[in-house]
Amino acid sequence: MTKIAIIGAGPGGLALAVALRQYGITPIIFERARDLSQSGSAITVFPNGLRALDACAAGLAAQVMAAGQPVHSVTLRNNLGQTFFESPVTMQARYGYPMVNIRWATLRAVLAAQLPLGSIRFGMTCEQLRQTEHGVMLHFANGETVMADFVVAADGIGSQLRQQFYPASKPRYSGRFSWRGIVHMPRGEFRAHRSVITTSDTGKTFMTADMGDGFVYWSAGMLLPNPTTAPEATPAEFAQQHLLAAFADWGEPVLGLIGATPADEIIARAICDCAPLPTWRNGRMMLMGDAAHPMTPALGQGANTAFEDACELADALAADGDQDDSLAAYEARRIPRTSIIQVRSSAQGARAYETNHEQHLRESADKMWRNQHEFEDWLYQFQPSNALKQAAQSFIEAV
Ligand SMILES: Cc1cc2nc3c(=O)[nH]c(=O)nc-3n(C[C@H](O)[C@H](O)[C@H](O)COP(=O)(O)OP(=O)(O)OC[C@H]3O[C@@H](n4cnc5c(N)ncnc54)[C@H](O)[C@@H]3O)c2cc1C
């Protein structure tokens, strides 16, 4: 019997498997894809995510930082070329970890490299979970069944396992679509270690970030209230042409970046989330990451909070004593925090696409940034509980 089974080898499932190993537990991950090569463009890892990764395995954050590109400054502009906000990123000084952009595939490779060979079983789409008196029976699309003591559903925003237990928790569409890509564009205007977010009064946004070695990560967003077809389902060349047409009046560097990105490498995503759930546990099954608390990417916290879940859940699963108590304590710590981040992401995401977004930013900059700083302190100062326990233990040993 598999003791702990994890469904999904996304950032959340991989980080949990890494974290469990420091307690001597080797779980098996079941992943529907054939391998980890699937492209996802890039994501941003923040201090709370990096601190959580270090709690999953000492030194892991440094590996992610070395494989990614730290961000040293952020610029906000409008699409007429006017800059209205420019600021150095001071996260390293304030929170002890930087803000880092990293390729999706690289991030997963760094995490997977911590695991022994054979930890991930590919081509295994979990279709159903049935709880028995002695364990959980997992049913896979290829006809295989696997019995486990405990199952962690890390199968993402569309989680079948979440919807099996909470049928009303289907992803809800925010009215916005996003397209992302990485392209080689060694031109001087993409300053090293800088991210630039360009907004407009037409409900469109465009972000660029230096990825090092002349590569630029870009992300385009647009209001699309009633999409007739999902852009993920449309041919890649059509999606690229659609995007070029939508941003036609934005000029360079936007059109050059979109046009130079191989069409089949442009990732299109409907921006969705779910309302916070009251519980993530159902008997011997626990949800984590996007399966538990899907959020819009406005704060870039989806994977970061999945890393927080990973170190905390590993700690709870490995705890001595009554497992029901430790899992209840885990939910009590995690659900309020991620609910706040889900709600704030939803509100901030909607505001970023408002047609008066720039005016709103200018008029309320003072008040907003003050609130924003308090929120960021709370967000990025996340302290993993095993780090707190170790600190308490060292203190006890010292006195
Ligand atoms: C436009 C956009 C930008 C984003 N930017 C950021 C960012 O900057 N920073 C950040 O932290 N987050 C960002 N996110 C969010 C981030 O991508 C997710 O929150 C994160 O990937 C969640 O990780 P996860 O492991 O929970 O789920 P996922 O990454 O979705 O992984 C789930 C895994 O489960 C597998 N799977 C699914 N169903 C099954 C099944 N039935 N059986 C077996 N395997 C299955 C999938 O193949 C996948 O490998 C962004 C998201 C979007 C859409």
The ligand as a Gaussian input file, in Angstrom:
#p B3LYP/6-31G(d) Opt

LIG

0 1
 C       -1.615000      34.095000     -15.900000
 C       -1.125000      33.455000     -14.632000
 C       -0.002000      33.971000     -13.992000
 C        0.444000      33.408000     -12.776000
 N        1.535000      33.942000     -12.154000
 C        1.912000      33.472000     -10.941000
 C        3.018000      34.045000     -10.252000
 O        3.669000      34.964000     -10.730000
 N        3.345000      33.544000      -9.023000
 C        2.625000      32.512000      -8.449000
 O        2.943000      32.109000      -7.315000
 N        1.590000      31.944000      -9.107000
 C        1.213000      32.398000     -10.328000
 N        0.161000      31.820000     -10.988000
 C       -0.560000      30.723000     -10.338000
 C        0.206000      29.418000     -10.362000
 O        0.479000      29.039000     -11.677000
 C       -0.634000      28.354000      -9.660000
 O       -1.169000      28.874000      -8.478000
 C        0.226000      27.153000      -9.309000
 O        0.644000      26.538000     -10.495000
 C       -0.547000      26.172000      -8.435000
 O        0.225000      25.038000      -8.230000
 P       -0.463000      23.634000      -7.942000
 O        0.652000      22.663000      -7.805000
 O       -1.432000      23.768000      -6.839000
 O       -1.344000      23.313000      -9.236000
 P       -0.910000      23.192000     -10.767000
 O        0.282000      23.985000     -11.085000
 O       -2.140000      23.458000     -11.569000
 O       -0.509000      21.660000     -10.928000
 C       -1.469000      20.653000     -10.934000
 C       -0.823000      19.393000     -11.510000
 O       -1.766000      18.331000     -11.390000
 C       -1.846000      17.620000     -12.609000
 N       -3.197000      17.055000     -12.656000
 C       -4.365000      17.724000     -12.822000
 N       -5.398000      16.875000     -12.753000
 C       -4.867000      15.644000     -12.534000
 C       -5.451000      14.371000     -12.362000
 N       -6.782000      14.182000     -12.393000
 N       -4.636000      13.301000     -12.138000
 C       -3.275000      13.476000     -12.095000
 N       -2.674000      14.666000     -12.265000
 C       -3.474000      15.752000     -12.478000
 C       -1.562000      18.668000     -13.680000
 O       -1.114000      18.072000     -14.894000
 C       -0.492000      19.508000     -12.995000
 O        0.807000      19.007000     -13.233000
 C       -0.269000      32.324000     -12.206000
 C       -1.378000      31.781000     -12.865000
 C       -1.814000      32.348000     -14.074000
 C       -3.018000      31.755000     -14.765000

